[in-house]
Amino acid sequence: MKKILTKILATTLICTVAFTSTVQKVSANDNDSKIKTIINNNDEKVVETTSDDFKFRCTNDKKNNDITMEKYSLKTGGLLLTVVLDNDAQVITVTDAVSDSQTTQTVSEVINGALIPENQAISNTVVQATSNYSIMATTANQNTFSNYEYTKTYGSPNVWELRRPDGSLNGTYYFKTNETSTNRNYLTAFYDAVESINSTEGKLIGSLGLAVFTSALSVVIMCATEGLGEPLAAYLSSLGFSGTTISLSADLGDYCSKAKDNYYNTYNCSSVFY
């Protein structure tokens, strides 16, 4: 779905400013999703939510059309990261409070990225295998905005490429493996999770519009390397969304967690190659 929708993203991004400026309805279901409204007036709406280890505070600056997401440690209370979206320029600025460093990226960079071999991210020793599938083999492929993805090439055996986000807007780590009796259940679980991610992203895009969804996910990806559900719900609540939309945010976070678990489960019990 991601590849199809990116063709129309450029034309829909111009709608973001007007949309986020007009949505002001206060959510009646914030507390049901662990979201606490701190401030809500004509100038800004500030909400907070927590995950297991972090607190996220999201501020919608209604006058300047900016969104700020702050990430705090629940253990120490200290500020870890600040992500600011300039909706007019569609530019994201990330400030790391720990290293005192700052980077910028554009929202459009959530679309396309490079593949990085998983063995560059994981120090475990891996067994190199070789693939014997035909160039003409039938493949099944799924790409998502959340960057949990797969390509399955049918053959004897089936060959899989699994991809996960690398913590940037557009990059993914990946590995390939042959399907075996040992890893088949994990591959199936990863497949199911990715398909659920794709379906949930589609529902959110239907509710929000592509531009708002992409902007929201871009901020959340840069702020939260673990658990997208809570910060995404906070972001959307700061815009005035509630109910089903917030529930879908939680669902997306759950499916991403399942995909991540089964990515590593597959990696750890498979002979992999790149």
WORACOR-V630120 format. One record per residue. RES is the residue in one small letter. PHI is phi in radians with two decimals (* if undefined). Layout:
res->(RES | RES)
phi->(PHI | PHI)
//
This chain:
res->(m | k | k | i | l | t | k | i | l | a | t | t | l | i | c | t | v | a | f | t | s | t | v | q | k | v | s | a | n | d | n | d | s | k | i | k | t | i | i | n | n | n | d | e | k | v | v | e | t | t | s | d | d | f | k | f | r | c | t | n | d | k | k | n | n | d | i | t | m | e | k | y | s | l | k | t | g | g | l | l | l | t | v | v | l | d | n | d | a | q | v | i | t | v | t | d | a | v | s | d | s | q | t | t | q | t | v | s | e | v | i | n | g | a | l | i | p | e | n | q | a | i | s | n | t | v | v | q | a | t | s | n | y | s | i | m | a | t | t | a | n | q | n | t | f | s | n | y | e | y | t | k | t | y | g | s | p | n | v | w | e | l | r | r | p | d | g | s | l | n | g | t | y | y | f | k | t | n | e | t | s | t | n | r | n | y | l | t | a | f | y | d | a | v | e | s | i | n | s | t | e | g | k | l | i | g | s | l | g | l | a | v | f | t | s | a | l | s | v | v | i | m | c | a | t | e | g | l | g | e | p | l | a | a | y | l | s | s | l | g | f | s | g | t | t | i | s | l | s | a | d | l | g | d | y | c | s | k | a | k | d | n | y | y | n | t | y | n | c | s | s | v | f | y)
phi->(* | -1.03 | -1.11 | -1.20 | -1.27 | -1.14 | -1.18 | -1.91 | -1.12 | -1.02 | -1.41 | -1.58 | -1.07 | -1.17 | -1.43 | -1.06 | -1.06 | -1.12 | -1.18 | -1.24 | -1.42 | -1.75 | -1.40 | -2.24 | -1.08 | -1.39 | -1.29 | -1.55 | -1.99 | -0.99 | -1.15 | -1.15 | -1.95 | 1.09 | -1.81 | -1.94 | -1.46 | -1.58 | -2.44 | -2.66 | -2.46 | -1.21 | -1.62 | -2.78 | -2.21 | -2.12 | -2.24 | -2.33 | -2.64 | -2.29 | -1.91 | -1.12 | -2.10 | -2.34 | -1.95 | -2.05 | -2.01 | -2.04 | -2.06 | -1.71 | -1.43 | -1.22 | -1.36 | -1.66 | 1.07 | -2.01 | -2.12 | -2.11 | -1.99 | -1.98 | -2.02 | -2.07 | -1.40 | -1.21 | -1.22 | -1.85 | 1.41 | -1.39 | -1.28 | -1.82 | -2.69 | -2.23 | -2.10 | -2.08 | -1.80 | -1.54 | -1.12 | -1.14 | -1.59 | 0.98 | -2.11 | -1.93 | -1.97 | -1.98 | -2.01 | -1.55 | -1.24 | -1.36 | -1.63 | 0.98 | -2.08 | -2.44 | -2.36 | -2.30 | -2.54 | -1.65 | -1.07 | -1.09 | -1.29 | -1.22 | -1.49 | -2.09 | -2.67 | -1.64 | -1.55 | -2.09 | -0.99 | -1.06 | -1.25 | -1.50 | -1.87 | -2.00 | -1.50 | -1.07 | -1.29 | -2.07 | -1.66 | -1.39 | -2.10 | -2.14 | -1.74 | -2.13 | -1.43 | -1.34 | -1.08 | -1.57 | -1.12 | -1.32 | -2.19 | -2.10 | -2.46 | -2.45 | -1.97 | -2.29 | -1.19 | -1.36 | 1.25 | -1.65 | -2.57 | -2.57 | -2.31 | -1.99 | -1.86 | -1.36 | 3.12 | -2.19 | -1.59 | -1.17 | -2.06 | -2.02 | -2.03 | -1.88 | -2.28 | -2.41 | -1.17 | -1.81 | 1.69 | -1.76 | -1.14 | -2.28 | -1.54 | -2.40 | -1.48 | -2.67 | -2.65 | -2.10 | -2.71 | -1.43 | -1.28 | -2.32 | -1.14 | -1.31 | -1.85 | -1.04 | -1.13 | -1.19 | -1.11 | -1.13 | -1.15 | -1.13 | -0.98 | -1.07 | -1.14 | -1.13 | -1.10 | -1.19 | -1.05 | -1.05 | -1.13 | -1.20 | -1.03 | -1.07 | -1.16 | -1.16 | -1.12 | -1.11 | -1.42 | -1.72 | 1.63 | -1.11 | -1.14 | -1.16 | -1.06 | -1.11 | -1.09 | -1.09 | -1.15 | -1.07 | -1.12 | -1.16 | -1.06 | -1.28 | -1.69 | -2.20 | -1.36 | -2.21 | 1.30 | -1.44 | -1.06 | -1.14 | -1.15 | -1.16 | -1.09 | -1.12 | -1.01 | -1.20 | -1.11 | -1.14 | -1.51 | 1.86 | -1.36 | -2.70 | 1.06 | -1.04 | -1.09 | -1.19 | -1.10 | -1.13 | -1.08 | -1.13 | -1.06 | -1.07 | -1.07 | -1.13 | -1.17 | -1.11 | -1.12 | -1.15 | -1.11 | -1.06 | -1.02 | -1.39 | -1.06 | -1.23 | -1.04 | -1.16 | -1.01 | -1.30 | -2.04 | -2.17 | -1.51 | -2.03 | -2.59 | -2.30)
//
